[in-house]
Amino acid sequence: MKAVLFDLDGTVLDTLEDLKNAVNHGLISFGFPPRSKEYVRLAIGNGTTKLMERCCPEGTPKEIVEDALAEFKKYYSEHYLENTVPYDGIKELLLELSKTYYIGIVSNKDDIFAKKLIDLLLPDIFNFVQGSYVDKPRKPYPYLVEKVLTENNLKREDCIYVGDTDIDAKTAQNSNISCLLVHYGYRKKEELLVQCPNETYVDSYQELIDKIKQVLR
């Protein structure tokens, strides 16, 4: 079975506004100034712990970062669906791909929220949804990809990873699978061209489908 693995935040779902609001709740709870949407955009990619580390003021003690993260998670658990939506056209793309390929999510988003969001916004499309765990390595380490390959009996040469950041490119490289990067997510085209000059990019859903077919022939 040939498979397409998708990142979640910035690739399938636009979660930025809800993440920004949760980050700022955590920051304001400890008297820190809020961060802009643009700042949070650039801080996303390595999971929520790194997100809060990057958004807290430089030099913030580790225990305060952890407390701010706890506030983030508490707020996010109650507000994670207020502004989050699938990207325009992504559902149609996924349904088209599902006719030919096994499709799944591999995300640094906490596993519980990854599954909840897909169940609510894009149900009955994916063959699996894999988020991250507090006590396990996150992307770009290959742990999550290796887990889904094993559990779903997939061969790495029959898989491609679709993401929107340099973290996704590194994840695919570390997992020894092919990669495609989209330009509409949490990294702009000019940023990706600097960060990942040797990767393959797509500018439209049709181009994404065409590239996937080329790689998974």
Disulfide bonds with the S-S distance in Angstrom:
none
